[in-house]
Amino acid sequence: MIFGRVKPLDAILATAEKKSLHRSLGALQLTLLGVGAIIGTGIFVLTAEAAQKAGPGMMISFVIAGAVCAVAALCYSELASMVPVSGSAYTYTYAVMGELLAWMVGWALILEYAVAASAVSVGWSGYFVGQLGGWFGITLPQEIIAGPYAGGIINLPAVVIALLITGLLVVGTSESAKVNAVLVAIKVTALTAFIILSLPVMQMENFEPFMPQGWGDGSGAGVIGAAASIFFAYVGFDAVSTAAEETKNPQRNVPIGLIGSLAICTVFYMLVAAGAIGSPIGSQPVTGADGSWLAPGSTELAQRCAAISAAAAEPLSCSKEALAHVLRQIGYLNVGNLIGLAAFLALPSVILVMIYGQTRMFFVMARDGLLPEKLSTIHPKWKTPHVITIITGLGVTFAAAFLPVGKLADIANAGTLFAFFMVAIAVMRLRKTEPTRRRPFRAPLLFVVAPLTMIGCVVLYWFLPPDAKLVLPGWGAIGLVLYFAYGFRKSHLGRGLVDVPEHTAYEEVDPPVPGTR
């Protein structure tokens, strides 16, 4: 029976110990890993898209998206502290609901991480082009800085950064974490400067009308539609749980990394959003000549932005350097350029964490036999899964070369929301089926928190743009074909190749009697 293939937690832990990654990350590095993944795209790139969808109402959008992530983080923390191995939601689902659903979750997470990395690569490209123009007056041809969606041929800067980050991850996790720490410091400094300069000059009249598109109508517009997109900016926290197997003292450090990074980032998001909305250019959506709403990333919006910018200041919804643009309009031209430089330097940390997360997902799925085991090969010198890192990097590069950032973000969210939904089910079921198992971190009010996570995921998925919603079932269908063509036959669990130890340190067992074994 397919649904009968449930891999015991003890077997998962034993497999991880038999073929494990090097534990080198502490609580601080995990928190920085989470901050590096979370702060970046939502503020530096997707702020303009949120303004186009919700106007000043994006303040509520940040609250909604953050609230869904907060309850999901509690579910993740409990499971990650119980099962400190690579694989995140995939591993948890395998242990609770069986191999088929675990495969579908892992397949959805692959979509999340790969597409997210591609989206941030495209966002970084916009800042790179802006820096060349702002500091050196260099204008690159449209053909090499945008995909076909925007009248170009290939987004060459996005290709370059994706390949560079891939190379860094091949060299090693420890080295990557050190670089990430530096980039996070740059990012936080830039956002702090933005807050200090923008909040004192806020124009409160720019907050009206507060919700020009209402709550949402299923087209992607409105406060909830913006929350569904902004959700992309928060979800980096789950990359922390994928690093559990490379973490020292994971029972303590993983929950700290998850909840700590989410709390820090939420504060920054709210303050920065307020500063952007209150700036002289405001945050009202750009409409067509007939007053109709224009979707972010559409050709119609690009044409309308060009027409408006030719005669007046560029609206926030049109900017590819949202925060730098705001400071320039306030009067801080040089500081605005420096904010753009900070984003240019810091956004690669988000790409790094996203590619890192996907490679670890592939690694653990291959280790379980659901993908070719060659993919889980560890480099003898660098101790990293170099084969799958290279394959992942090439896939990310291809998507970044030709697709727009907004579409990529919404597609990534679809996979993420599905995975979070399954985690909420898994943590509730484990409370019932294995109540005595040691839980270094217990989610408070779990049977309130987990259902809230599930409801929040369903609502945000429903308010994604229609094309983004359709990607997940299509991607899932491809995954099912691959599973039954390969994984179902080659699965270690299906073939009885399961490591089960005599006892495990992760269970609450009676201490041994002195003098016995």
Secondary structure, 3 states (H helix, E strand, C coil): CCCCCCCCHHHHHHHHHHCCCCCCECHHHHHHHHHHHHCCHHHHHCHHHHHHHHHHHHHHHHHHHHHHHHHHHHHHHHHHHHCCCCCHHHHHHHHHCCHHHHHHHHHHHHHHHHHHHHHHHHHHHHHHHHHHHHHHCCCCCHHHECCHHHCCCCEHHHHHHHHHHHHHHHHCHHHHHHHHHHHHHHHHHHHHHHHHHHHHHCCHHHHCCCCCCCCCCCCCCCHHHHHHHHHHHHHHHHHHHHCHHHECCHHHHHHHHHHHHHHHHHHHHHHHHHHHHCCCCCCCCCECCCCCECCCCCHHHHHHHHHHHCCCCCCHHHCCCHHHHHHHHHCCHHHHHHHHHHHHHHHHHHHHHHHHHHHHHHHHHHHCCCCCHHHHCCCCCCCCCHHHHHHHHHHHHHHHHHCCHHHHHHHHHHHHHHHHHHHHHHHHHHHHHCCCCCCCCCCCCHHHHHHHHHHHHHHHHHCCCHHHHHHHHHHHHHHHHHHHHHHHHHCCCCCCCCCCCCCCCCCCCCCCCCCCC
